[in-house]
Amino acid sequence: MAEIKSSIEIALERAAAMAGDDDSDATLEETRQQAQILARRFLAGDLLPRELEHKLREYSGAAGEAARQRLVELLLEALPEKGGLALQGLRVVLAEQEDSAAPLDELQSALERAQNAEAELKRELAKEMREQLAEQGISGPALRPNPQAHPQFEARRRQALEDALAPLEQARQRLLDLVAGG
């Protein structure tokens, strides 16, 4: 009869394969999938930066490169929605990557510009909504306009972020190129 392996035995075999720096396609694909799980957990707040750093140290060779590259891709995809958290993750993942400081600083600057542009748009739309409601006789301290409910919010947001997102995209691409070439 065929031997039935427990899930622990299977996990140990997989870990041994990765620890042995096996760079087969199957192992690298599994590493990418594990990196995807790490990225999701980190972005959800279930994994602290030091825990992410510790998990990354478990990979070496081609598996380490595959994990780092996939993490960078996923953290960059999370921008600008997950802003500071994604940037913090990128700093952890790229801590040992040469020449990553300048692109990370560019990315942070571009991200800040995008966040400032969106915040300014929300203030502007809230003011417009207050003025419109005041014209209708609606006012008072309980009035809290929701700029995201404004009918033109998405169109005006795209327009406001257009200038800020171009440098963000350039910084993203520089980091992707750096990881792919590193």
C-alpha positions, 0 to 999 in steps of 0.5 A: 500500500502507498504510504499516506503522508501527513500535512506536516510531513508534506510541509517539512518536505517543501521547506527542505526543498526551499532551504536546499535552494531548489530553484525548480519552477514548482518551488519558485511558483510555490514561493511566489504564492507564499509571498502573495500570502505574506503581502496580503497578511502584511497589508491587512495588518496581520503581520508586523514589519519585523515579522515580514523581515523574519519570514523573508530571511527564511528564503535564500537564493532563487526562492528569496529573489522570487519572494522579494520580487513578488512582494514588491509587485504586490505592495506596489499594486496596493499604492496609493490605497494602502499608502504608508503601510505598503511603503513600509513593507517595501522598505522592509523587503528592499532593505538589503537591495542596493540602490533602493533608497532613492526610488523609495524616497521618490515613491514616498514623495509621489505618494505624499503628493497624491495623498495631498491632492486627494485631501485638497479635493475632498476639502474643496468638495465638502466646501461646495456641498456645504454651500449648496446645502446652505443655499437650500437653507440647510446648515448647522453644526451637525452638517457633515458633507461626504465628499465621496458622495459628490456626483463628480467625485471620481471624475474630479479625483482622477483629474486631481491625481493625474499630475501626482500619479505620473511620478508615482508610476515612474517610481513604481517602475524604477523599483520593479526594474531594480528588483527584476535586475537585482 
